[in-house]
């Protein structure tokens, strides 16, 4: 992503870490992660969509691939 996406004020590091762990655990397809956010953080659907959308848009920036040597 060449343009930096500005972080919405609702998004915290705890949200991003929660989603990272959820992804690593393979508990759900990440498109279904909103319900997990709502339950874990007691937030509404709009906020969970905002957080999840930001997480998806910035995932590659926050987790760059490590180059492997051949």
mmCIF file of the N, C-alpha and C atoms, coordinates in Angstrom:
data_MODEL
# 
_entry.id   MODEL 
# 
loop_
_atom_site.group_PDB 
_atom_site.id 
_atom_site.type_symbol 
_atom_site.label_atom_id 
_atom_site.label_alt_id 
_atom_site.label_comp_id 
_atom_site.label_asym_id 
_atom_site.label_entity_id 
_atom_site.label_seq_id 
_atom_site.pdbx_PDB_ins_code 
_atom_site.Cartn_x 
_atom_site.Cartn_y 
_atom_site.Cartn_z 
_atom_site.occupancy 
_atom_site.B_iso_or_equiv 
_atom_site.pdbx_formal_charge 
_atom_site.auth_seq_id 
_atom_site.auth_comp_id 
_atom_site.auth_asym_id 
_atom_site.auth_atom_id 
_atom_site.pdbx_PDB_model_num 
ATOM 1   N N  . UNK A 1 1  ? 0.851   -1.158  0.000  1.00 0.00 ? 1  UNK A N  1 
ATOM 2   C CA . UNK A 1 1  ? 0.000   0.000   0.000  1.00 0.00 ? 1  UNK A CA 1 
ATOM 3   C C  . UNK A 1 1  ? 0.900   1.224   0.000  1.00 0.00 ? 1  UNK A C  1 
ATOM 4   N N  . UNK A 1 2  ? 0.832   2.040   -0.995 1.00 0.00 ? 2  UNK A N  1 
ATOM 5   C CA . UNK A 1 2  ? 1.726   3.178   -1.110 1.00 0.00 ? 2  UNK A CA 1 
ATOM 6   C C  . UNK A 1 2  ? 1.285   4.353   -0.253 1.00 0.00 ? 2  UNK A C  1 
ATOM 7   N N  . UNK A 1 3  ? -0.006  4.566   -0.105 1.00 0.00 ? 3  UNK A N  1 
ATOM 8   C CA . UNK A 1 3  ? -0.500  5.632   0.745  1.00 0.00 ? 3  UNK A CA 1 
ATOM 9   C C  . UNK A 1 3  ? -0.719  5.079   2.135  1.00 0.00 ? 3  UNK A C  1 
ATOM 10  N N  . UNK A 1 4  ? -0.326  5.863   3.140  1.00 0.00 ? 4  UNK A N  1 
ATOM 11  C CA . UNK A 1 4  ? -0.541  5.421   4.500  1.00 0.00 ? 4  UNK A CA 1 
ATOM 12  C C  . UNK A 1 4  ? -2.000  5.669   4.881  1.00 0.00 ? 4  UNK A C  1 
ATOM 13  N N  . UNK A 1 5  ? -2.633  4.651   5.419  1.00 0.00 ? 5  UNK A N  1 
ATOM 14  C CA . UNK A 1 5  ? -4.009  4.756   5.874  1.00 0.00 ? 5  UNK A CA 1 
ATOM 15  C C  . UNK A 1 5  ? -3.999  5.322   7.279  1.00 0.00 ? 5  UNK A C  1 
ATOM 16  N N  . UNK A 1 6  ? -4.750  6.403   7.509  1.00 0.00 ? 6  UNK A N  1 
ATOM 17  C CA . UNK A 1 6  ? -4.767  6.971   8.850  1.00 0.00 ? 6  UNK A CA 1 
ATOM 18  C C  . UNK A 1 6  ? -5.643  6.111   9.749  1.00 0.00 ? 6  UNK A C  1 
ATOM 19  N N  . UNK A 1 7  ? -5.180  5.947   10.966 1.00 0.00 ? 7  UNK A N  1 
ATOM 20  C CA . UNK A 1 7  ? -5.869  5.080   11.919 1.00 0.00 ? 7  UNK A CA 1 
ATOM 21  C C  . UNK A 1 7  ? -7.076  5.803   12.510 1.00 0.00 ? 7  UNK A C  1 
ATOM 22  N N  . UNK A 1 8  ? -8.252  5.207   12.396 1.00 0.00 ? 8  UNK A N  1 
ATOM 23  C CA . UNK A 1 8  ? -9.434  5.789   13.042 1.00 0.00 ? 8  UNK A CA 1 
ATOM 24  C C  . UNK A 1 8  ? -9.237  5.819   14.555 1.00 0.00 ? 8  UNK A C  1 
ATOM 25  N N  . UNK A 1 9  ? -9.815  6.791   15.205 1.00 0.00 ? 9  UNK A N  1 
ATOM 26  C CA . UNK A 1 9  ? -9.609  6.956   16.648 1.00 0.00 ? 9  UNK A CA 1 
ATOM 27  C C  . UNK A 1 9  ? -10.118 5.759   17.450 1.00 0.00 ? 9  UNK A C  1 
ATOM 28  N N  . UNK A 1 10 ? -11.057 5.017   16.934 1.00 0.00 ? 10 UNK A N  1 
ATOM 29  C CA . UNK A 1 10 ? -11.612 3.862   17.643 1.00 0.00 ? 10 UNK A CA 1 
ATOM 30  C C  . UNK A 1 10 ? -10.632 2.690   17.696 1.00 0.00 ? 10 UNK A C  1 
ATOM 31  N N  . UNK A 1 11 ? -9.666  2.644   16.790 1.00 0.00 ? 11 UNK A N  1 
ATOM 32  C CA . UNK A 1 11 ? -8.755  1.499   16.673 1.00 0.00 ? 11 UNK A CA 1 
ATOM 33  C C  . UNK A 1 11 ? -7.596  1.617   17.664 1.00 0.00 ? 11 UNK A C  1 
ATOM 34  N N  . UNK A 1 12 ? -7.432  0.572   18.483 1.00 0.00 ? 12 UNK A N  1 
ATOM 35  C CA . UNK A 1 12 ? -6.320  0.542   19.435 1.00 0.00 ? 12 UNK A CA 1 
ATOM 36  C C  . UNK A 1 12 ? -5.357  -0.597  19.096 1.00 0.00 ? 12 UNK A C  1 
ATOM 37  N N  . UNK A 1 13 ? -4.182  -0.540  19.686 1.00 0.00 ? 13 UNK A N  1 
ATOM 38  C CA . UNK A 1 13 ? -3.215  -1.630  19.507 1.00 0.00 ? 13 UNK A CA 1 
ATOM 39  C C  . UNK A 1 13 ? -3.794  -2.944  20.013 1.00 0.00 ? 13 UNK A C  1 
ATOM 40  N N  . UNK A 1 14 ? -4.587  -2.888  21.080 1.00 0.00 ? 14 UNK A N  1 
ATOM 41  C CA . UNK A 1 14 ? -5.205  -4.104  21.613 1.00 0.00 ? 14 UNK A CA 1 
ATOM 42  C C  . UNK A 1 14 ? -6.114  -4.753  20.581 1.00 0.00 ? 14 UNK A C  1 
ATOM 43  N N  . UNK A 1 15 ? -6.849  -3.929  19.827 1.00 0.00 ? 15 UNK A N  1 
ATOM 44  C CA . UNK A 1 15 ? -7.710  -4.469  18.772 1.00 0.00 ? 15 UNK A CA 1 
ATOM 45  C C  . UNK A 1 15 ? -6.866  -5.180  17.712 1.00 0.00 ? 15 UNK A C  1 
ATOM 46  N N  . UNK A 1 16 ? -5.804  -4.514  17.289 1.00 0.00 ? 16 UNK A N  1 
ATOM 47  C CA . UNK A 1 16 ? -4.957  -5.074  16.228 1.00 0.00 ? 16 UNK A CA 1 
ATOM 48  C C  . UNK A 1 16 ? -4.285  -6.361  16.684 1.00 0.00 ? 16 UNK A C  1 
ATOM 49  N N  . UNK A 1 17 ? -3.793  -6.373  17.916 1.00 0.00 ? 17 UNK A N  1 
ATOM 50  C CA . UNK A 1 17 ? -3.157  -7.571  18.454 1.00 0.00 ? 17 UNK A CA 1 
ATOM 51  C C  . UNK A 1 17 ? -4.173  -8.708  18.584 1.00 0.00 ? 17 UNK A C  1 
ATOM 52  N N  . UNK A 1 18 ? -5.376  -8.381  19.024 1.00 0.00 ? 18 UNK A N  1 
ATOM 53  C CA . UNK A 1 18 ? -6.438  -9.382  19.136 1.00 0.00 ? 18 UNK A CA 1 
ATOM 54  C C  . UNK A 1 18 ? -6.691  -10.025 17.774 1.00 0.00 ? 18 UNK A C  1 
ATOM 55  N N  . UNK A 1 19 ? -6.811  -9.197  16.738 1.00 0.00 ? 19 UNK A N  1 
ATOM 56  C CA . UNK A 1 19 ? -7.074  -9.723  15.397 1.00 0.00 ? 19 UNK A CA 1 
ATOM 57  C C  . UNK A 1 19 ? -5.891  -10.525 14.866 1.00 0.00 ? 19 UNK A C  1 
ATOM 58  N N  . UNK A 1 20 ? -4.669  -10.082 15.161 1.00 0.00 ? 20 UNK A N  1 
ATOM 59  C CA . UNK A 1 20 ? -3.482  -10.852 14.765 1.00 0.00 ? 20 UNK A CA 1 
ATOM 60  C C  . UNK A 1 20 ? -3.517  -12.244 15.390 1.00 0.00 ? 20 UNK A C  1 
ATOM 61  N N  . UNK A 1 21 ? -3.825  -12.312 16.676 1.00 0.00 ? 21 UNK A N  1 
ATOM 62  C CA . UNK A 1 21 ? -3.871  -13.601 17.376 1.00 0.00 ? 21 UNK A CA 1 
ATOM 63  C C  . UNK A 1 21 ? -5.018  -14.468 16.851 1.00 0.00 ? 21 UNK A C  1 
ATOM 64  N N  . UNK A 1 22 ? -6.135  -13.836 16.572 1.00 0.00 ? 22 UNK A N  1 
ATOM 65  C CA . UNK A 1 22 ? -7.280  -14.566 16.023 1.00 0.00 ? 22 UNK A CA 1 
ATOM 66  C C  . UNK A 1 22 ? -6.909  -15.194 14.683 1.00 0.00 ? 22 UNK A C  1 
ATOM 67  N N  . UNK A 1 23 ? -6.217  -14.431 13.856 1.00 0.00 ? 23 UNK A N  1 
ATOM 68  C CA . UNK A 1 23 ? -5.774  -14.941 12.544 1.00 0.00 ? 23 UNK A CA 1 
ATOM 69  C C  . UNK A 1 23 ? -4.802  -16.101 12.713 1.00 0.00 ? 23 UNK A C  1 
ATOM 70  N N  . UNK A 1 24 ? -3.824  -15.914 13.610 1.00 0.00 ? 24 UNK A N  1 
ATOM 71  C CA . UNK A 1 24 ? -2.820  -16.956 13.834 1.00 0.00 ? 24 UNK A CA 1 
ATOM 72  C C  . UNK A 1 24 ? -3.451  -18.246 14.354 1.00 0.00 ? 24 UNK A C  1 
ATOM 73  N N  . UNK A 1 25 ? -4.485  -18.107 15.169 1.00 0.00 ? 25 UNK A N  1 
ATOM 74  C CA . UNK A 1 25 ? -5.150  -19.281 15.737 1.00 0.00 ? 25 UNK A CA 1 
ATOM 75  C C  . UNK A 1 25 ? -6.007  -20.010 14.711 1.00 0.00 ? 25 UNK A C  1 
ATOM 76  N N  . UNK A 1 26 ? -6.394  -19.314 13.646 1.00 0.00 ? 26 UNK A N  1 
ATOM 77  C CA . UNK A 1 26 ? -7.201  -19.940 12.605 1.00 0.00 ? 26 UNK A CA 1 
ATOM 78  C C  . UNK A 1 26 ? -8.622  -20.271 13.044 1.00 0.00 ? 26 UNK A C  1 
ATOM 79  N N  . UNK A 1 27 ? -9.093  -19.553 14.038 1.00 0.00 ? 27 UNK A N  1 
ATOM 80  C CA . UNK A 1 27 ? -10.421 -19.822 14.596 1.00 0.00 ? 27 UNK A CA 1 
ATOM 81  C C  . UNK A 1 27 ? -11.528 -19.490 13.610 1.00 0.00 ? 27 UNK A C  1 
ATOM 82  N N  . UNK A 1 28 ? -11.338 -18.448 12.822 1.00 0.00 ? 28 UNK A N  1 
ATOM 83  C CA . UNK A 1 28 ? -12.379 -17.997 11.902 1.00 0.00 ? 28 UNK A CA 1 
ATOM 84  C C  . UNK A 1 28 ? -11.752 -17.405 10.653 1.00 0.00 ? 28 UNK A C  1 
ATOM 85  N N  . UNK A 1 29 ? -12.521 -17.395 9.602  1.00 0.00 ? 29 UNK A N  1 
ATOM 86  C CA . UNK A 1 29 ? -12.156 -16.614 8.428  1.00 0.00 ? 29 UNK A CA 1 
ATOM 87  C C  . UNK A 1 29 ? -12.182 -15.159 8.885  1.00 0.00 ? 29 UNK A C  1 
ATOM 88  N N  . UNK A 1 30 ? -11.211 -14.365 8.506  1.00 0.00 ? 30 UNK A N  1 
ATOM 89  C CA . UNK A 1 30 ? -11.123 -13.006 9.047  1.00 0.00 ? 30 UNK A CA 1 
ATOM 90  C C  . UNK A 1 30 ? -12.290 -12.124 8.623  1.00 0.00 ? 30 UNK A C  1 
ATOM 91  N N  . UNK A 1 31 ? -12.992 -12.486 7.576  1.00 0.00 ? 31 UNK A N  1 
ATOM 92  C CA . UNK A 1 31 ? -14.186 -11.723 7.216  1.00 0.00 ? 31 UNK A CA 1 
ATOM 93  C C  . UNK A 1 31 ? -15.283 -11.906 8.268  1.00 0.00 ? 31 UNK A C  1 
ATOM 94  N N  . UNK A 1 32 ? -15.172 -12.940 9.069  1.00 0.00 ? 32 UNK A N  1 
ATOM 95  C CA . UNK A 1 32 ? -16.130 -13.180 10.142 1.00 0.00 ? 32 UNK A CA 1 
ATOM 96  C C  . UNK A 1 32 ? -15.634 -12.740 11.510 1.00 0.00 ? 32 UNK A C  1 
ATOM 97  N N  . UNK A 1 33 ? -14.527 -12.029 11.541 1.00 0.00 ? 33 UNK A N  1 
ATOM 98  C CA . UNK A 1 33 ? -13.913 -11.650 12.815 1.00 0.00 ? 33 UNK A CA 1 
ATOM 99  C C  . UNK A 1 33 ? -14.666 -10.553 13.559 1.00 0.00 ? 33 UNK A C  1 
ATOM 100 N N  . UNK A 1 34 ? -15.555 -9.863  12.872 1.00 0.00 ? 34 UNK A N  1 
ATOM 101 C CA . UNK A 1 34 ? -16.293 -8.774  13.511 1.00 0.00 ? 34 UNK A CA 1 
ATOM 102 C C  . UNK A 1 34 ? -17.055 -9.216  14.746 1.00 0.00 ? 34 UNK A C  1 
ATOM 103 N N  . UNK A 1 35 ? -17.668 -10.384 14.682 1.00 0.00 ? 35 UNK A N  1 
ATOM 104 C CA . UNK A 1 35 ? -18.440 -10.868 15.834 1.00 0.00 ? 35 UNK A CA 1 
ATOM 105 C C  . UNK A 1 35 ? -17.525 -11.157 17.023 1.00 0.00 ? 35 UNK A C  1 
ATOM 106 N N  . UNK A 1 36 ? -16.310 -11.610 16.759 1.00 0.00 ? 36 UNK A N  1 
ATOM 107 C CA . UNK A 1 36 ? -15.347 -11.861 17.834 1.00 0.00 ? 36 UNK A CA 1 
ATOM 108 C C  . UNK A 1 36 ? -14.915 -10.539 18.474 1.00 0.00 ? 36 UNK A C  1 
ATOM 109 N N  . UNK A 1 37 ? -14.704 -9.522  17.649 1.00 0.00 ? 37 UNK A N  1 
ATOM 110 C CA . UNK A 1 37 ? -14.370 -8.192  18.168 1.00 0.00 ? 37 UNK A CA 1 
ATOM 111 C C  . UNK A 1 37 ? -15.491 -7.653  19.044 1.00 0.00 ? 37 UNK A C  1 
ATOM 112 N N  . UNK A 1 38 ? -16.723 -7.765  18.552 1.00 0.00 ? 38 UNK A N  1 
ATOM 113 C CA . UNK A 1 38 ? -17.869 -7.241  19.297 1.00 0.00 ? 38 UNK A CA 1 
ATOM 114 C C  . UNK A 1 38 ? -17.990 -7.893  20.667 1.00 0.00 ? 38 UNK A C  1 
ATOM 115 N N  . UNK A 1 39 ? -17.807 -9.193  20.704 1.00 0.00 ? 39 UNK A N  1 
ATOM 116 C CA . UNK A 1 39 ? -17.932 -9.914  21.968 1.00 0.00 ? 39 UNK A CA 1 
ATOM 117 C C  . UNK A 1 39 ? -16.766 -9.595  22.908 1.00 0.00 ? 39 UNK A C  1 
ATOM 118 N N  . UNK A 1 40 ? -15.554 -9.613  22.388 1.00 0.00 ? 40 UNK A N  1 
ATOM 119 C CA . UNK A 1 40 ? -14.363 -9.417  23.229 1.00 0.00 ? 40 UNK A CA 1 
ATOM 120 C C  . UNK A 1 40 ? -14.248 -7.994  23.780 1.00 0.00 ? 40 UNK A C  1 
ATOM 121 N N  . UNK A 1 41 ? -14.669 -7.013  22.980 1.00 0.00 ? 41 UNK A N  1 
ATOM 122 C CA . UNK A 1 41 ? -14.488 -5.618  23.378 1.00 0.00 ? 41 UNK A CA 1 
ATOM 123 C C  . UNK A 1 41 ? -15.803 -4.894  23.692 1.00 0.00 ? 41 UNK A C  1 
ATOM 124 N N  . UNK A 1 42 ? -16.914 -5.640  23.621 1.00 0.00 ? 42 UNK A N  1 
ATOM 125 C CA . UNK A 1 42 ? -18.232 -5.061  23.899 1.00 0.00 ? 42 UNK A CA 1 
ATOM 126 C C  . UNK A 1 42 ? -18.451 -3.766  23.110 1.00 0.00 ? 42 UNK A C  1 
ATOM 127 N N  . UNK A 1 43 ? -18.308 -3.894  21.789 1.00 0.00 ? 43 UNK A N  1 
ATOM 128 C CA . UNK A 1 43 ? -18.485 -2.763  20.879 1.00 0.00 ? 43 UNK A CA 1 
ATOM 129 C C  . UNK A 1 43 ? -19.589 -3.091  19.884 1.00 0.00 ? 43 UNK A C  1 
ATOM 130 N N  . UNK A 1 44 ? -20.044 -2.079  19.196 1.00 0.00 ? 44 UNK A N  1 
ATOM 131 C CA . UNK A 1 44 ? -21.109 -2.258  18.217 1.00 0.00 ? 44 UNK A CA 1 
ATOM 132 C C  . UNK A 1 44 ? -20.585 -2.700  16.865 1.00 0.00 ? 44 UNK A C  1 
ATOM 133 N N  . UNK A 1 45 ? -21.534 -2.988  15.990 1.00 0.00 ? 45 UNK A N  1 
ATOM 134 C CA . UNK A 1 45 ? -21.199 -3.488  14.659 1.00 0.00 ? 45 UNK A CA 1 
ATOM 135 C C  . UNK A 1 45 ? -20.425 -2.469  13.827 1.00 0.00 ? 45 UNK A C  1 
ATOM 136 N N  . UNK A 1 46 ? -20.817 -1.210  13.886 1.00 0.00 ? 46 UNK A N  1 
ATOM 137 C CA . UNK A 1 46 ? -20.119 -0.178  13.105 1.00 0.00 ? 46 UNK A CA 1 
ATOM 138 C C  . UNK A 1 46 ? -18.660 -0.078  13.523 1.00 0.00 ? 46 UNK A C  1 
ATOM 139 N N  . UNK A 1 47 ? -18.411 -0.052  14.837 1.00 0.00 ? 47 UNK A N  1 
ATOM 140 C CA . UNK A 1 47 ? -17.031 0.038   15.317 1.00 0.00 ? 47 UNK A CA 1 
ATOM 141 C C  . UNK A 1 47 ? -16.233 -1.209  14.946 1.00 0.00 ? 47 UNK A C  1 
ATOM 142 N N  . UNK A 1 48 ? -16.852 -2.367  15.043 1.00 0.00 ? 48 UNK A N  1 
ATOM 143 C CA . UNK A 1 48 ? -16.120 -3.588  14.694 1.00 0.00 ? 48 UNK A CA 1 
ATOM 144 C C  . UNK A 1 48 ? -15.765 -3.601  13.215 1.00 0.00 ? 48 UNK A C  1 
ATOM 145 N N  . UNK A 1 49 ? -16.633 -3.092  12.374 1.00 0.00 ? 49 UNK A N  1 
ATOM 146 C CA . UNK A 1 49 ? -16.338 -3.021  10.934 1.00 0.00 ? 49 UNK A CA 1 
ATOM 147 C C  . UNK A 1 49 ? -15.192 -2.044  10.669 1.00 0.00 ? 49 UNK A C  1 
ATOM 148 N N  . UNK A 1 50 ? -15.198 -0.918  11.373 1.00 0.00 ? 50 UNK A N  1 
ATOM 149 C CA . UNK A 1 50 ? -14.129 0.071   11.216 1.00 0.00 ? 50 UNK A CA 1 
ATOM 150 C C  . UNK A 1 50 ? -12.785 -0.524  11.617 1.00 0.00 ? 50 UNK A C  1 
ATOM 151 N N  . UNK A 1 51 ? -12.765 -1.191  12.748 1.00 0.00 ? 51 UNK A N  1 
ATOM 152 C CA . UNK A 1 51 ? -11.522 -1.793  13.258 1.00 0.00 ? 51 UNK A CA 1 
ATOM 153 C C  . UNK A 1 51 ? -11.034 -2.885  12.313 1.00 0.00 ? 51 UNK A C  1 
ATOM 154 N N  . UNK A 1 52 ? -11.920 -3.765  11.915 1.00 0.00 ? 52 UNK A N  1 
ATOM 155 C CA . UNK A 1 52 ? -11.543 -4.869  11.031 1.00 0.00 ? 52 UNK A CA 1 
ATOM 156 C C  . UNK A 1 52 ? -11.079 -4.361  9.670  1.00 0.00 ? 52 UNK A C  1 
ATOM 157 N N  . UNK A 1 53 ? -11.753 -3.365  9.156  1.00 0.00 ? 53 UNK A N  1 
ATOM 158 C CA . UNK A 1 53 ? -11.366 -2.788  7.876  1.00 0.00 ? 53 UNK A CA 1 
ATOM 159 C C  . UNK A 1 53 ? -9.958  -2.189  7.949  1.00 0.00 ? 53 UNK A C  1 
ATOM 160 N N  . UNK A 1 54 ? -9.682  -1.446  9.014  1.00 0.00 ? 54 UNK A N  1 
ATOM 161 C CA . UNK A 1 54 ? -8.349  -0.866  9.187  1.00 0.00 ? 54 UNK A CA 1 
ATOM 162 C C  . UNK A 1 54 ? -7.309  -1.982  9.314  1.00 0.00 ? 54 UNK A C  1 
ATOM 163 N N  . UNK A 1 55 ? -7.614  -3.007  10.098 1.00 0.00 ? 55 UNK A N  1 
ATOM 164 C CA . UNK A 1 55 ? -6.686  -4.120  10.272 1.00 0.00 ? 55 UNK A CA 1 
ATOM 165 C C  . UNK A 1 55 ? -6.356  -4.760  8.925  1.00 0.00 ? 55 UNK A C  1 
ATOM 166 N N  . UNK A 1 56 ? -7.382  -4.993  8.107  1.00 0.00 ? 56 UNK A N  1 
ATOM 167 C CA . UNK A 1 56 ? -7.171  -5.601  6.792  1.00 0.00 ? 56 UNK A CA 1 
ATOM 168 C C  . UNK A 1 56 ? -6.362  -4.698  5.869  1.00 0.00 ? 56 UNK A C  1 
ATOM 169 N N  . UNK A 1 57 ? -6.669  -3.409  5.869  1.00 0.00 ? 57 UNK A N  1 
ATOM 170 C CA . UNK A 1 57 ? -5.985  -2.468  4.984  1.00 0.00 ? 57 UNK A CA 1 
ATOM 171 C C  . UNK A 1 57 ? -4.520  -2.300  5.343  1.00 0.00 ? 57 UNK A C  1 
ATOM 172 N N  . UNK A 1 58 ? -4.169  -2.471  6.604  1.00 0.00 ? 58 UNK A N  1 
ATOM 173 C CA . UNK A 1 58 ? -2.807  -2.200  7.049  1.00 0.00 ? 58 UNK A CA 1 
ATOM 174 C C  . UNK A 1 58 ? -2.023  -3.451  7.418  1.00 0.00 ? 58 UNK A C  1 
ATOM 175 N N  . UNK A 1 59 ? -2.603  -4.619  7.225  1.00 0.00 ? 59 UNK A N  1 
ATOM 176 C CA . UNK A 1 59 ? -1.940  -5.853  7.636  1.00 0.00 ? 59 UNK A CA 1 
ATOM 177 C C  . UNK A 1 59 ? -0.550  -5.988  7.007  1.00 0.00 ? 59 UNK A C  1 
ATOM 178 N N  . UNK A 1 60 ? -0.454  -5.804  5.716  1.00 0.00 ? 60 UNK A N  1 
ATOM 179 C CA . UNK A 1 60 ? 0.824   -5.987  5.022  1.00 0.00 ? 60 UNK A CA 1 
ATOM 180 C C  . UNK A 1 60 ? 1.880   -4.979  5.494  1.00 0.00 ? 60 UNK A C  1 
ATOM 181 N N  . UNK A 1 61 ? 1.443   -3.776  5.816  1.00 0.00 ? 61 UNK A N  1 
ATOM 182 C CA . UNK A 1 61 ? 2.384   -2.761  6.325  1.00 0.00 ? 61 UNK A CA 1 
ATOM 183 C C  . UNK A 1 61 ? 2.903   -3.138  7.707  1.00 0.00 ? 61 UNK A C  1 
ATOM 184 N N  . UNK A 1 62 ? 2.025   -3.692  8.517  1.00 0.00 ? 62 UNK A N  1 
ATOM 185 C CA . UNK A 1 62 ? 2.399   -4.041  9.884  1.00 0.00 ? 62 UNK A CA 1 
ATOM 186 C C  . UNK A 1 62 ? 3.123   -5.372  9.970  1.00 0.00 ? 62 UNK A C  1 
ATOM 187 N N  . UNK A 1 63 ? 2.967   -6.209  8.958  1.00 0.00 ? 63 UNK A N  1 
ATOM 188 C CA . UNK A 1 63 ? 3.582   -7.535  8.933  1.00 0.00 ? 63 UNK A CA 1 
ATOM 189 C C  . UNK A 1 63 ? 4.258   -7.776  7.584  1.00 0.00 ? 63 UNK A C  1 
ATOM 190 N N  . UNK A 1 64 ? 5.352   -7.054  7.317  1.00 0.00 ? 64 UNK A N  1 
ATOM 191 C CA . UNK A 1 64 ? 6.015   -7.248  6.023  1.00 0.00 ? 64 UNK A CA 1 
ATOM 192 C C  . UNK A 1 64 ? 6.581   -8.664  5.921  1.00 0.00 ? 64 UNK A C  1 
ATOM 193 N N  . UNK A 1 65 ? 6.533   -9.182  4.719  1.00 0.00 ? 65 UNK A N  1 
ATOM 194 C CA . UNK A 1 65 ? 7.077   -10.526 4.481  1.00 0.00 ? 65 UNK A CA 1 
ATOM 195 C C  . UNK A 1 65 ? 8.588   -10.483 4.623  1.00 0.00 ? 65 UNK A C  1 
ATOM 196 N N  . UNK A 1 66 ? 9.118   -11.519 5.242  1.00 0.00 ? 66 UNK A N  1 
ATOM 197 C CA . UNK A 1 66 ? 10.570  -11.640 5.362  1.00 0.00 ? 66 UNK A CA 1 
ATOM 198 C C  . UNK A 1 66 ? 11.066  -12.313 4.102  1.00 0.00 ? 66 UNK A C  1 
ATOM 199 N N  . UNK A 1 67 ? 12.101  -11.732 3.520  1.00 0.00 ? 67 UNK A N  1 
ATOM 200 C CA . UNK A 1 67 ? 12.672  -12.316 2.316  1.00 0.00 ? 67 UNK A CA 1 
ATOM 201 C C  . UNK A 1 67 ? 13.471  -13.547 2.693  1.00 0.00 ? 67 UNK A C  1 
ATOM 202 N N  . UNK A 1 68 ? 13.327  -14.574 1.920  1.00 0.00 ? 68 UNK A N  1 
ATOM 203 C CA . UNK A 1 68 ? 14.086  -15.796 2.157  1.00 0.00 ? 68 UNK A CA 1 
ATOM 204 C C  . UNK A 1 68 ? 15.229  -15.881 1.169  1.00 0.00 ? 68 UNK A C  1 
ATOM 205 N N  . UNK A 1 69 ? 16.363  -16.337 1.619  1.00 0.00 ? 69 UNK A N  1 
ATOM 206 C CA . UNK A 1 69 ? 17.503  -16.482 0.715  1.00 0.00 ? 69 UNK A CA 1 
ATOM 207 C C  . UNK A 1 69 ? 17.424  -17.831 0.026  1.00 0.00 ? 69 UNK A C  1 
ATOM 208 N N  . UNK A 1 70 ? 17.851  -17.865 -1.221 1.00 0.00 ? 70 UNK A N  1 
ATOM 209 C CA . UNK A 1 70 ? 17.810  -19.113 -2.004 1.00 0.00 ? 70 UNK A CA 1 
ATOM 210 C C  . UNK A 1 70 ? 19.142  -19.790 -1.995 1.00 0.00 ? 70 UNK A C  1 
# 
